[in-house]
Amino acid sequence: MEVKVALSSEIHATDASVRCMKTFTYSGVGYLAVGDYNDFLTIIKCNQAELVKVKSLKAHSLSLSSVYWQEPSNTYPEGVFLTSGFDGLIKFWALSDLASDQNDINPIRTLNIHHSTVSCTYITDSGKVLSSSWDKTLKLTSSDGTTVTIYHENDQIVCATQTDFGYIACGKSCTITLVDDNGNILCKVEHAHKINIRQVRYYKQTKSLYTIGDDGFLTEWIVNSSEIKKKRTLKISNEYIYHFNMKQNQIVIGGEDHCVFIVDKMHWVIRDVIALQSTIWAQVYLPNQDLAIATEDGYVRTFTHNITRRAPQERQKQFAEEVANTVLWIPSLQSTKINSLPENTNALEAVPGTLYAIKDKNDIRIVTYSKSQKWIRIGKLRHQRTKLTYKDKQYDVGFDFDIGNGKQKTIYLNYNDSPFVVASSFVIEHKLDPSLIPRVEAAIIQNYEPLLTRKLTNDHQEKSGILGPLSYGVAAMCGRRDTMEDAHFCLEEAPNVYCFGIFDGHGGNGASNYCSERLPYTIRSNRCQGNFYKVMFPLVQNVMAKQFYTCGTTVLVSSFVNGILSVANLGDTRCVLCRQTPQRMSVDHRASLPEETKYVEEKGGKVINGRIMGSLQVSRALGDGLFKDYVNTEPSYMEERLVPGDRVIMACDGIWDVLSDEEASEIVRNSDSPLKAAKQVRDEAFNRGSNDNLSVIVIFTKHD
């Protein structure tokens, strides 16, 4: 008879959300190291069926992102513990320091080799540190501090590991890439998951690779030096899954739906389920083989098959009731109609791990089937989202955020809000240090990303609107490119002040999307008048160069203020005033131009084959941290008073590569609506063979 898994022990590890967890052993004693969202590392001693907090220490200046324990080896005879964070640092800690009751300890070594969040660290067989980052790089660092970038991805690298054949990198691109020590790509699998790959593990005995993604799937791959081949896939959940761990013939997976799914690796089925009160972020096996699970609410709980280590029966019943009464928000079940549901589980197919909804008086009860526990209740469905009211406005959600000194404030937002705008407004409202904005924004994204409005990724994007005396049309398409790297905005900053922006990204869409979301907020805060952009762009670059190391974006912003058109630009995205004789209102900044080449060379760089350091074609941009010393962030700026009949076109270089100013202006001047004109320009460029993304904004003034 199968013995069911049961609650063993629990501890409130931290007041913040737990984000990562790892076991380590020192002097024969087992410990848990728990990293949280408030920068702290909490050490917990594991005494059979008891968890005892040893200490909490501030390990990083921003949230912890990953933890790693290296057992004693030739390179680290006493073993070592690694932490990494949103601050881009990797820190090494002595196990003796972590196990002691001293709170005032310091890392024995710190690596500052990444320009954004370090997503994963791993010590290789040769003792080198393998690290991946949201800066899109995979790096190897030797014990002497020598660091080599062995791979650049076109999007954030979220996880990495070592295999017998090389190093694996995975992440937001949904690609699995195998590279060697010299950075040579041995093989690659594209579209390995439908959404972001969260975690990867290598099982040496069978030379198998396992991945999980935000699409809810677990996939097994067979790896050799020239091929990564899919073996089998298992649907785990309709919601995001965040973390998994392996032990012999067992895989445990946790995520957004408050469940840990226990997979039988041999038979490739879900054999058991553990339900908890909160989102699961990490789970690890303890030295005594119990399973420790860390959750969003700051708790660590252990579960056991050992009857002698179970929690008291009364606590087990109480825990089951707490889980059963948890209110869940599960998007995949939101369309469920309560009157159409069965009132018991008799009519349901007993498929382990599948979430079912049943009617329980006026509630929708969520249940699932477990082979060892049969039917278990995992919560109630919030089938009607209740709006929250704050200062006479209604919001979808609100959650508490720790602002320091033991104080918390509530962040209110709607699911279609920009995380950056919400974060900035929150900081301004409560008069907090602006340096908190990235942390607040990250908290919003990590907690509510599954429900935030996604950017359009379809091939065609079209919209029109009216801003005061202006009417506009936007037409964009991915075109012949695999991905869309253009972005735009249209906004009314104040009465008689209207702004439009187009951003053409390179090396990915991160920088262009960043600008399309953040520059409107900056413009609203500072007013888009005069030469304000010449001051603003360098300030924005100070932030972007650190966050976007291998990608960047051109910038084109047009402002209409009291009948005057003002245009600021970086790069080769162009604005044209469509008069009888077209008037160009921007400057194409290409590295091949003599004055641009001179600037690059004066800064110590080179222009090779018309590109900065042989790579970057535009000479002025935002982002591109790799070339920040050579890329100019001072915009060109022009003004012109509008006259009756004026029309304006703004477009990325995919348009101007195949259309002249005169040809585009003629289309705009002969059209009867801005949207129709924008679509005609876009489609004409595509028909002429443009190989780039295509984005166009056309503005008609009230004189039309």
Order of alpha helices (4+ residues) and beta strands (2+ residues): beta-beta-beta-beta-beta-beta-beta-beta-alpha-beta-beta-beta-beta-beta-beta-beta-beta-beta-beta-beta-beta-beta-beta-beta-beta-beta-beta-beta-beta-alpha-beta-beta-beta-beta-beta-beta-beta-beta-alpha-alpha-beta-beta-beta-beta-alpha-alpha-beta-beta-beta-beta-beta-alpha-beta-beta-beta-beta-beta-alpha-alpha-alpha-beta
